[in-house]
Amino acid sequence: MKRNHTFDMLGLIISLILSDHFAASVTSLSSACNLPVPQMRKYISIIFGNSILFSHLSPTPESDDQDDDPLKTAEIFLHKIAAGNADHETIYLIDMDDFTGGYHLLPITSVEAGCLNNIYPNLIQNQRTGLFEMKDTIDSIPKIILEKQDRVQEAISQKRKIEFSYKSPQFDLSKIICSPVSVIQNLTSHILYIKDSETNHYRIDRIKSNIKILPAHSDLDQYTPSPLQKYFWGTEYKVHENPVHVKLRISAETSNIIEKIRNDTALRRQTCKLYYDGNDYYYEDDILGMPDFRRWLRSYGSSITVLEPQSLINEVIDSARKTLSYYENLNTITEQAKGSG
C-alpha cells in the first residue's frame, strides 16, 4: 500500500469517527472505507497508538467527570476493539474542544482552509474539518436555532409544556415532553440548551422537529432552582463540590478580547468582576463546572494568564508541557528523516 494512500485512509477514518452524521464502529468504518474488518481493526490500533488521540477515545459519547481513570477506560475499549470483541460498538472521540485548545492536528487558518477546499474538494467534504480550523470569531447562531429558542421562551412565558423529536448523541430519535425553565448557552461552543424542570439539558441543534407548545401546564411553579445556580459555568452539574475562586490576568493591549470576555460573561454579573489595575485587566469569579470553564479558558490561548487557583495553574502547565513534548517529538522525527536522507 502506498504511503500517501495510508495517510489518506487514516485521515478518512478519523474524520468519520468525528462526524456528527456517521455512527463509527469497526464494521461501519470497514464498509465505508472498503476494507476488511481485520484490517480496519489494525488501522484503529495505529490511530490510537498516538497517545494524544488515545486520551480522547471513549465507548460513550459524553465524558464522565466521575470517572477517576478515563485512560483505563480507553485502554480496555481499545483492547476489545483489537481483539474483535467490539466490532459493532460505536467509537467516540470526546472532549475535542479540549483537544483543539492544546493540540492542533491541522492548525490552519480560514484562508488556508479555503485554498485546500479549492485544490482538494473531496478533502473536507462531509467532514468536520472546521474542528481543526483556527478561527478569530465564533460562528453566528443559525436562524433556525434562534427561532426554536424563541419558541421555547414563548412556552416558558406561558408556563406550558413542550413536545419535540430529539436526536441523542447515540443517534436515537425519541419524542420528548418536558417543562422548560430556561435556555442556556455554552460559553465555549455557543451551543444553546433547553433546561427543563428535572434539570435535563437538550441541545437545541439536536431537535429535529418543530417545537409544539402543549395545552398542559408546565411544572414551572413547582420548580425550585438550585441556590448554587449562579455559580454554574455551562450546564448544571447534579454532582459537584463547592465553587472554586478563579483569578485571571488579561493583557490590556487586546481590547477586542476584553470586549469578548464582557459579552461571554454578561450573565455572570452576580459572581464575577472584570477590572483594570495598572497595566492589565483582571477577571475574578467563583466557578462550578471547571471542565467547561477550562475549555472556555483555552479558547483564549496565551492572551489570558491564570493566577488562581494553583490547581488550575498546574493543569495549564501540564497541558503546555504535553504540547511541547509532542512538537519536540515531531521535530526529532523530522531531523532524523533529514539525516537519513
Helices and strands as residue ranges (DSSP letters): H 3-18, H 26-33, H 37-47, H 51-54, E 57-58, H 70-82, E 92-93, H 96-102, H 110-119, G 129-132, H 143-158, E 160-167, E 173-178, E 180-185, E 192-196, E 201-203, G 204-206, E 212-217, G 220-222, G 229-231, E 244-251, H 255-264, E 273-277, E 280-287, H 290-298, G 301-303, E 304-308, H 310-340
